[in-house]
């Protein structure tokens, strides 16, 4: 039978399964493959069977397995596409002009964040028995649950504040001021701030012009 199998978070595949795939996906001219496991025999026909491996941590995939796969990269979601995802999750709620763009600007670039934001909007509208959502509603919702411009977290707001006051800081110094480990600072916050061009790294961590403007907006 024709079948497609998706392995999500494939960087966490068990080692024995990874080793089996090395044999199963070994490059050959023949599209059929027989794999022996214990006293069992498995037939693979790659004209009918497709295997898809998904992860955001490609560096953790076992290198020999990665060599046997075809890499497919996807472009990031645009703001309008994130808005479309929110609207699809809320078919019974209409948005005032410009409101959906404003909401999507606070999404952290992925579909999961858009779905979470749509649930927050659904709860807000449900509590007020509303079928429309305006920019004023979004301001009220943001005040209630702490949504910040560009979707930054309150920790990232603190990072920008520290850098705006001291000008620059080493990773160790910044982590000490924020109260986070260096690993947590880099993994959970720094990458997003770099992506939004709010900070830059030139030996030390520095706030950019855009970061300074955002600070003025946040602390005015």
N, C-alpha and C positions, 0 to 999 in steps of 0.2 A: 504494500500500500504506500501511496505518497504520504509523507509525513514531515513536519518541521518541528524540531525540538529546540527550545530556547533554554539556555543556562544563564540565568541572571546572577550577578555578582560572581562571575566565573573565576575571579582571582582566588576564591575561597573553595574551589573544588577539592575534594579529598585526594590525597596523594595517589592512592591505588587507582582511582578513576582517571586521574591525569596520566599516569603511566600507561593505562589501557588505551587512552586516546592517542598516545604517541604511536602505538602500533596500528590502531584503526585508521588514523589519518595519514599514515606514511605515504608520501607521494609515489604514485604508480600510474602507469598508463591505463590499467584496467579500472573501471569504475565500480567493480564489485570486490568485496573484501570479506574473508572469513576470519573470525576471531575466536580463538579457543580460550575458555576460562574454566579452569578446573575440568570437570567432565562434561561441560556444556559447550555448544558451538553456536555462534551468532553470525548471521549473514547480513552484510551491509550492501546496499545498492545505492550508490550516490547519485544515480540518475533519478531516484525517487525520494531519497532521504536527504534532508538538509539540516545541518546543525548550526545554530547561531549562539554565539557567546557574547554576553553583554557585561560591561564593567566600566567604571570611571577610574579604575586604578590599574591601568594596563601594565604598569611597571611591576606589579605583583604577580602577573601571569607567568607561569613557568616558561622560560625562554624557548626551549625546544618545542613546546606546544604552540606558542605564539608563531613560531616559524612555519608551522603547518597550516595556519589560518590566513585568510585574506582580510586585511585590516580595512574597515569602513568607518570613517570619521563623519560626524554630523555637525553641521553649523549650529551655533547657539540660537535659542529662540529669540526672535525679535520682540520688541515691546508689544506690537500689534498682535502677534501670534499668542503671546501670553494672555492678552486681553480676550482673544477668541476662546482660549481654554476656559477662562473665568466665565464667559458668557455661556459656553456649552454646559458648564456645571450648574448654571442658574437660568434655565430656560424660561422660568416663570417670573423673572425679575428683569425689569428694563432699567437701563442706565441713562442718566441725563447726558447731554452732549459734552464730551471731553472728560467725563467722569471715569470711564473705563481706562482711558490712557493714563489718568492720574493714578488709578489703582495699580495698573500693571507696572508703573515706574517704581513701585515699592516691592516688586517681586524679585527674589534673588536669582533670577535667570534660569529657573528650571520649572518643569511642569508640576512637580510635586508641591512646590511653594504656591503655584497658582491655584491648585486644588484646595490647599489649606486656607488660602485667602478667601476663596469662594465659600467655604464652610463658615468662616467668620462673618461674611456678609449675610449669608443665609440666616444665621442665628440672630444677627442684628435686625434684619428685616422682619423675621418671625416675631421677635419681641415687641416690635412696634406695629405689627400687622400692615407692613408696607409691601407694595409690589413694584415700587420704583426706588432707585438708589441714586442720590445726588452727591455732588462734591461736598456739600454741607454735611450730609450723612457720613461721608468718608472722614471728614475732619473730626466729627464726634466719635466715630469708631476708633480712629487713630489715637485720640486722647484716652479712650477707655482701655485699650489693650496695648498701647505703647508702640504703634507703628511709626517709624521714623522715615524721613526722606531717603530715597534710593534703597529703602529696605535695610539700612544698616542697623546693627544691634546696639543696645545701650553700652556694651563693652567697646564696640568700635567707635561710638561717640566719645567715650572716655579716652580712647587711644588718640583720636584727632585732637581732643582738648589738650592732652599732655604734649603732643608734638607742636601744637600751635603756641604753647607757652614756652617750651624749652628750645624750639627750633629744630633740633635733631636729637637722636638718641640711638645708642647701640641696641641690639636685640636684647641683650642681658639687662641693660638699664631700663628699657621700656617694659620688659616682662616684670621686673621688680616693682615698677611704679603702678602697673595695672593689677598685679597680684596673680598673674598667670604663669604657667610654665612656658618656656621658650617654644616647646613643641606645640602646645595648645594655641599660643599666639600666632604662630606661623600657619598652622593647619586650619584653624577655625575662623581667623579674622584677617590676617595680613593679606592672604591671596585675594579676598573679596575687595579690600581697600585698594590693592594694586590694580585689580581689574577695572575698578571704577575711576582710576586715575586720581585717587584722593591722597595717596602717599606714594613715595618713590624710595628706592634703595640705592644709595651710592656710598657703599661702605657703612653708612648709618641710615636709620629710618628718618625720612623727612616728609613734612606735609607739603602738598602741592598747592598751587593757586586755587584749584577747584576745591581742595580740602579746606582751605582758609575761608572761601566763600560759603561752604556748607556749614562751617563752624559758626560764622556770623549768623546764619539762618537758624541754627540750632540753639544758640545761646542769646539770641536777641530778645 
